[in-house]
């Protein structure tokens, strides 16, 4: 499918975004190993998270679809998981693959995992290494560092203190999940804070988990099912918010969006760029923090992004680069080499595809230099099968001269199936259309 994007003069209204991808995955996976029924509302019904649901079904949990975004997961407890009858296909989803490896590392049976071409090229050593040290056997392609992988769990894993080489919530989560079956405390030390949805949900489910500065420690124990309400995904909202800042006559609100402080780096950077952006938080409740974010057309200043901020906005960099291309002056994104091992090499993809539209960017090993003040022109561009690159290019297309065609745009369905419809509702017409 290709997406045709026409420039728009106006965006107005309130939008909602689908459920948070990271939290939806965790509800599926943790619900399966908890004891009792986990009711999930606001689950992201997009390809990535549905992969996590089918994976836990293959491992013996029962999943019932109760209504839109509403699932009931009948948890079987850690000891109730059973060997899957076939290879589990994680599709495009790194979170499904990496968290599952941690989930089955302490189960005494074999699990076989694969994924699509993108996922099969992504690094898995980062999870295989600590889990092997704990006693799991992990073998597979490229010396056990790429999918397909086979995992033979150990009935009792060893305690471990593990310093993460990169800030990665997926690796942190995999080790913590394995820690539920370890014979002593398992600690993960992070170089910078990554998203903490795992810690929050495991605690809600009764795990013995402590956080002390950069160290998270978990102890063996059972989980008890609970109710999970998934907030809107700030990573999906970011595309609408940046569109609302760049389109000449715009006022866009996104309601019900997750505001977990480990995810709100994008809002802070946009504010530092002088964006007219207002956040109204809802009174704190049981679950993750959420609120409404409103933006208006703004003249943006350049951004400087690096260090501990990077993991707090890593998935928003593609759309941030579009904002930077239209800001006044030179922006810099550094310490973001992780972008090269996402669904695609996002540094290379952004530099290549946005240049086709007239943006001036310089690729760096760990980021990008972006000369602002570009006048974008419509072009035919390639998503490279990466949903966030595709949506960032669509936002660029909304403010380019002439029409933009984004090839290979089906991937948007991995995280934001109603992306085009949502933008069209804000534009009051057909700004974005899909064609076969
Ligand atoms: C995620 C963690 C991040 C993020 C990904 C989702 C998660 O990846 O980029 O989209 O749900 O834990 P890393 O753990 O590789 O940093």
Boltz pocket constraint, residues with backbone or C-beta under 6 A from the ligand:
constraints:
  - pocket:
      binder: B
      contacts: [[A, 21], [A, 22], [A, 23], [A, 25], [A, 95], [A, 167], [A, 168], [A, 169], [A, 170], [A, 171], [A, 173], [A, 194], [A, 195], [A, 314], [A, 315], [A, 338]]
      max_distance: 6.0
